[in-house]
Amino acid sequence: MTWEFERVAGPYEGPTGGVAWDGESILFSVVLPSHIESRILRHDPRSGSVSEFRKYSGRTIGLASSADGHLYGCQNASRRVVEFHADGSTTLLADRFDGRFHNQPKDLVVDGRGRIWFTDPYGELPPVGPQVQGPLDHASVLVLARYPNRLWCIRRVTYDTAAPSAVQISPDQRTLYVAENSLEPSGTRELRAYPIRDDGTLGQHSVLHTFGRDYRGVQRGIEGMCLDGEATSWPAPAGARAGPARWCTCSRPRARSSKATPCRATGRRAALSATPTSARSTSRPAKATSTACATPADGAWRRGMRTED
């Protein structure tokens, strides 16, 4: 199967990321430069229009919607996870772990019970404003959950990560997929699957895919993921240190297989949508799969749309 990529928004002054579906439209972030375009935009797939959803978004990289319609985001520059309300207000969720501010949240996913699982790596870019406390002594996956009194609490769930980047949860809510994605050539870049226990803790992970090196250099790791019910897919991160080549990949964990094909997308610093060509050329619906494209870009897939630098 081959895919066609279409630019549906942009170009913009800085990289884009953090894509979420709100039931009617696609939300995505324009991340940098923060003094010009740190904002969240809305793309209407029916009309093709793009409108502004939120200004001054605090370098929001990850976006995710809950089953009951709440929208959450990782404000990387502000070192916090927040909820965006329809009236334009923003609510800060719990931002301290053992009395200390967490690092710089990057990606998140909301499970069926309303818990928010998010990656908390050390930031590639510095946070904004005076920093009362430095980073934690670990870069982990954390989970936000509500007490019976509706207040949020944070719990650490991984103890073997050093550069967690992307996160997703399986349709049956029993597996947490985590991308360990170091930008250093000697670092670890792999896709992991952690079993989720009944008490919300994680078991020992298994490695679904490891990114090594070939004649072109070190392969890129995973920057964002989405699920389509059958497959896990991922794109790769931006930057020269991230590795060579543009490619698209589709992985089926149950089959323990993945396939990568070249990505020929036009436009930089833009939002892209992808459609399998088989779906265009036949009247028979194409079998649902999920494919992602890696470019020299910071981006993530959510519900069939990708953003790129």
N, C-alpha and C positions, 0 to 999 in steps of 0.2 A: 504494500500500500504506500502510495506517495501522498504528500500533503501540499496544499497551496497556502501561502501566507499572504495576508493582505494587511496593509497599514490602515488602521481605523482611527488613529488619533496621533497628533503630533506633526512635525517634530517639535521638541522642547529644548530648553537651554541645558537641562541636566538629565540624568538617568531616571528611568521610571521603574516602578516595582509595586509589590503588594496589591494583588488583584483579588477582588471578592465580588460575588453575585448577591444582590439584595432582593432577588425575587422578580425584578423587572428590568434592572440595568446592571452594568458592570462598573464597579468602582476601582480606581487605580490611583497610585500616588506618583507625583512628580517630585523627586526627592531632593535634587540639588540643582543649582546653588540655592541655599536656604534663604538668602535675602531676596530672591527673585521668584522662585517657583516651588517652594516647599508647600505643596497643597495636594488635596485629594480631588480628583475629577470623576465625573460620571459619564459613561458612554451608553447611549440608548441604542441597542442593536436594531430596533425597528426603524427609527428615523435616521440613524447614523450620526446624530448630533452629540456633541461633547459639551458639558456644562460644568461649572465649578460647584463642587459639593462642600469643600471646607478649605479656608485659607489658613496659613500659618500652622501647618500640621505637625511641626516639631520633628521633621524628617521621619515621618511614618513610613516604615518599610513593609511590615506585615499587616495585612487586613484579614479579618475572618468574621463571618456571620454565624450566629447561633440558629438553632432550629426554630426558635420563637421570634426571630427577627432582630435581635440585638447585634449591633456592629461594634467590633473591638479592633484596636490597632496597637502596634508596637511603635511607640515614639522613641526611636533610637537616640535622637539628640537629647531628649529630656530624661532618658533612663527610666521609662515607665510604660505600663500598659494601661490603656484608657478605654472607656466606652464613649462612642460618638452617638449623640441623641439627635432625633429628627428636628428638634427645635433649635439646633445650632450649638447647644451646650455640650460640655465634655465632663465626664466623671472619671477621676483618678481612682484606679483600683489599688489594692495593697501593693506597696513598692519597697518593702523592707523584708529582708530574710535574716532572721536571728538578730534583729535590731540594726542591720546595715542595709543601705541601698543596694539593690542588685546591679548588674553590669549594664549592658545596653541591649535590651530585647530586640530581636530581629524578625522572627517568624512565629506564627501561632496558629492553633487549630482548636475549635470548640467541639467537645464530644457531646453525645446524646444526653448526658446528665448536666450539661451546662458548665462543666469544668473547662478551664482554658489552659492548654498545654503550650508553653512557649520556650523558644531557645533563648539563652542569655549569654552570648559570647562576649569576649572583649571587643570593643568597637574598633572598626577600621578607621573611623573618623572620630575626633574628640567630641565629647558632649558639650552642650552650650551652658553658659553661666558658670558662676563659682561653684566648685565642687567641695562640699563639706566633707565628704567621705570618698575615698578612692574605690577602685573596683574590689570585688570579692577575691578570695584566694582560689577560686575555682570558676570554671565556665561550664554551666550545666543546663539541663532541661529542668524547668520549674513548672509547677502547676498551681493555678489559682482556683480555689474552691470556696464556696460560701459556708459560713457557720449557720446554724439554725436562726440566728438573729439577723441574717442577711449580710453581715460584714464579710469581706473577703480575707482569706488567709493564703499564704504562700508556702509551698512545700517543695523541697528538692527531690527529684526522682532519678537522676542519673549521677553516678559517681565515677564514671569511666570516660567522660567526654572532656576534650580540651578545646574544641572549636565547633560546637554545634551550630548548624546554620539553618536548615529547613526541618520542618516537622509535619507529619500527617498521621491520621488515625484510620485504621481499617474500617470497612463498612460494618463489621460485626462488633466493633468496639473492643476487640481483644488484643490488638497489636498496635504499637506505636512505632512509626517509621521515623528515624532520625538520620539526618545527613551530618556526618562528621566531616568538616570541610576546612582543613588548614590551607592557607594561601602560601605557606612556606614550602619550598620544593621537597624538603625532607619530612614534611608533616603527613598526617593521615587523612586520606580522602576516601570515604566509604559510605555505603548505605546500610544502615542497621535496622533490624527488626527486634523490638523489645516486647515480650509478652506482658500484658497488663493484668495484674492479679486482681482479685475481687476487692481487696482493700485499697486499690489505687496505686500500689507500689509496682515497680517493674522487675521482671526476672532477668536472667542473663540474656544478653542479646546474641543474635546470630547475624552474620555478615552476608548480605544479599549480593553486594557488588563492591569490589575494590578497584579504585582508579590508580593505575600504575604509571608507567612511562613507556614510550616507544621511540622510534627514530626522530619523531618531531619534538620530543621533550616530555615533561610531566603532564599527565592528563588532568583535565579540569574536574573538580568535584561538583557537588550538587548545591545549587542555590535556592531552588524552590521546587515543590512537588504538588501534584494533585492526583486524585483517584477517580476512576470512572466506574468502579464496581468490579472490574475485571483486572485492571492493570495499575501499576504504579509507574509514574513517569516523572522525569526531572530534567531541568535545564542546568547549565553550569554557570559559575559566577564570572564577574568581569575582571579585567586587569591582565596585564602581561604575565604576572606570576601565576595566573590561574591555569595556563596551559594553552596548547595550540588548537586550531581548527574550529569550524562551526559544525555542529552535528545535532541531529534529532535522535532521541532514543525512547524506546518503549520497553518497559520491563514487566514481566508477568511473574510475581513472586511464587505462585503455586507451581508454575512450570520451571522456575529457577532459570529463566532465560531473559535475555535482553537483546535489542536490536538497535543499532545506530545507523542513521543515514544522513547524508549531507543536507544542510539547511540552506536554502537559497532565498533569503528574505531581503527585501529592499527597505531602506529607511533606517535611520539611527535615531536614538532617543525618541522612540515612538512606541505606541501600543499596537500589537499585532493580533489578528485572529487567524485561526487555522481551520481548514476544512479538508477532509480526505477527498482526493480527486475521484475516487470510486463512488462517493456519495453524489458528486456532481454529474457523473457520466452515466449512471444507471438509475432506474426508477425504484429499484430494490434498495431498502435502507441498508446502509453499511453497518457491519457489526461494530458495536461500541468498543473503541479502544481509546487509549489516552497517550498522546505523543507530546514530547517536549523538545524544544530547540535550544541549543547552546550557542551563544555568540559571544563576542568580546563585550559582554553586557551584564549589568546587574538586573536580574529579572526573576519573575516567578510565574508559574502557571496557576490559574484558578479557573475551573469550569471552562476549559477550552480556550482561554485567552492568555496571551503572553505579553509581557512588557519587555522592551529591550533598550539598551543604551546605544 
